[in-house]
C-alpha cells in the first residue's frame, strides 16, 4: 500500500494474492524451497521489467513480482521462526532482524 496516497497498487495486489496462497503451498513444499523459488522468480521478473516498455506487460510483471516477493517474505518468516526456536533467548532478535532489518536503511 502506498503510504502517501493510501492506495494499493498492482505490486501490493500481487503480494496480497500470493501471501494468501502460501499456507496451501507450504503443505506441498518446504519453506526453503518456497524461499529460493521466490528469490529466483523475483530476480528474474525484475530483470525482465528492465527490458519491457509496454505498459500492460509492466503491469503484469509488477503483479508477478509482488507474488514472488510475497513468497520470500512469508517463507523467510517461517525460516526465521524455525531458527529462533533453537534458542529462546534469541527469538526476539532473530525475528526482529528478519522483519525489521538492521535499521541502517
N, C-alpha and C positions, 0 to 999 in steps of 0.2 A: 504494500500500500504506500502511495506517495504521501509522505508526511506533510508536505506543503499544501497539497490540494485535497487530500483525503480520498482520492480516487484509487481504485485498484486497476492497474494496467494489465496488459497481456502477460507480462512476466509473472505477476502476482497470481494470475489465473492459473498458469501452469504449475506454480508452486503449490497452490491450494489443491488442485486436482490430483497431483502426484502424492502429496502428503496424505491425502485421504485414502489412497490405494496402497500405501506402504505396508500396513498391517497384513493385508492379504498377500502381498509379495513376500513378506518375511516368513510366511509359513512354508514357502517353497524354496527360498534361497537364504543363505546366511547373510547377516548384516555386513560382513566383509565383502561378499560378492556384490551386494547391492551398492556398497560404498564405491568399490572400484568401477562398477558399471556406470554409476552416476558421474564419477570423475572423468571417465573416458567420454561419455556422452556429452557432458557439459563442455569439455575442452574442444571436442570435435565440432559441436554446434556453434560455439563462439568463433572458432576459426572460419566456419562456413559463412557466418554473418559478415565477416570482413570482405568477402568476395561477392556478395549478393547486393544488388542495387534495387531490386524490385521490392516495393513496399509490402505487397501481400506476402512475399516469401520471407521478408524480415519479420513480419508479424508471426508467421508460423514458426520461424526459428526462435523467436523470443518465448513463445509458449512452450516449445520443446525444451529450450534451455532452462526455463523455470522448472519444468518437470524433472530434468536431470539434476539440477541443484537441490531440489527437494529430496531426492534420493540420498545425496551427500549429507544434507542436514539431519534428516531423520535417522538414517542408518549410522551416521557418525555419532549421533547422540546415544544410540543403543550401544555402540562400541565403547564410548566414554563411560557409560553407566556400568558396563561389564568390567572395565578397567578399574573404576573407582570401588567396585565391590571387593576388590582384592585387599584393600586397606581401608578400614572405617575412618581413619584419621585423614585420609586424602580425598574423601568423597567430595567435599565442597570445593577443594582446589581443582580437581580434575574436571568436574562438571562446569565449574566457573570458567576455567580456561577454555573449555570447548565452546560453551555458549556465548561467553563474553569476549574471549580472545585475550591477548596480552595487555590490551589497553593502550597500546602505542600507535593506534591508527591515526 
